[in-house]
């Protein structure tokens, strides 16, 4: 097994001499996503409109679901796979930018996943707005070598075109009947005037893209944007959290029903329930939360895996004498969200001793220091070595360095200043009351677009191996360098008992 970022700086991808061979998989011309481009922001406006004028995705989702049921989809939305108790599957999150960071994941994903039974994409299959025309280069082409079916749940970016592309590709659905026109002077009417309308799916273009994954063993049609998969002894439940990270009452009723029974369950969601040291239980329209359902001992959930945030995090939370693994795994292809902004973890009895993340906070800080050193043309001031970044993170959080430097490291006033300017987390007792909103603004607004950096990319994917007794969950790294491409390192591993 190759070294990981917890072992050495080289295992993290720093100082690599050989870039990976993933670029051979990419199309000759790649249209990069520039997240601060006004054209991109305008196309992705529906999330803002939903927060201002009310979220219409519940009604749209209901129309999609009813149409699928009328076409013969099972009303319980359960996909029954006839597998033995022992099987394996992959999980990718937030994949579809279509450029280097996405394709850099592919060789390791294919190598690690060749013998698995299926894969699941957790959130944001296609960036920036889920357009049907983008599926060729951002879904079918990168995963054409994966030999098994791929299921998916949509993220907020897939909803920016009302799920037209997602439903066409994963559910073979035609566009639903339009919603009744709202009154012009109502909030819904104002929203409708500004709403980004989906492009009509190009059937021929979709067929050409589908030809990249033609093997019958690769095919799967799911019943809708939310579903359950019964495989072996386990039920995997995927929910659609729409534009704003909530679920509607209709889906909530289904989730409560499909969660019943003694079968061990794993939730896959576009909005993680624990992330960045915070609890986000995910409200259900009409009352209650998704996490209420997950925590109910009669439902027997053992894990909840969420996308949306572009890194890896794991919180083992004890609930009524058992442990539920809450995982963030959104590092499948989009730009990296910082981990160095995560404060010292102390939530739901999970401490720094139990918490895991990738990239390590020190690697995240070193990455961002180099990025902003280039961007601001202040390399000598901003750039931190990996050892300096590890040391200042340990100092600010009051924890031992996750990876021990080769020799003594002096944390200078400049290093401390750069760490503070880049939003590095602190101990809870030292964090000001302004710390939380500042960190959220930094993480969301100032994270880099994928066009602005080169390896190491710090991407990740999961492999879950299931037996009758336990689930072995492993987080693998993809850096864009050949060393990690040939032998993907394991960045985290946990065994989840089922009996």
Secondary structure, 3 states (H helix, E strand, C coil): CCCCCCCCCCCCCCCCCCECCHHHHCCCCCCCCCCCCHHHHHHCCHHHHHHHHCCCHHHHHHHHHHHHHHCCCCCCCEEEECCCCCEEEEEECCCCCCCHHHHHHHHHHHHHHCCCCEEEEECCCCCCCCCHHHHHHHHHCCCCCCCCEEEEECCCCHHHHCCHHHHHHHHCCCCCCCCCCCCCCCHHHHHHHHCCCCCCCCHHHHHHHHHHHCCHHHCCCCCCCCEEEEECCEEEEEECCCCCCCECHHHHHHHHHHCCCCCEEEEEECCCCEECCEECCCEECCCCEHHHHHHCCCCCEEEEEECCCCCEEEEEEEECCEEEEEEEECCCCCCCCCCCCCCCCEECCEECCCCEEECCHHHHHHHHHHHHHHHCCCHHHHCCCHHHHHHHHHHHHCCCCCCCCCCCCCCCHHHHHHHHHCCCCCCHHHCCCCHHHHHHHHHHHCCCCHHHCCCCCCEEEEEEEECCCEEEEEEEEECCEHHHHHCCCEEEEEEEECC
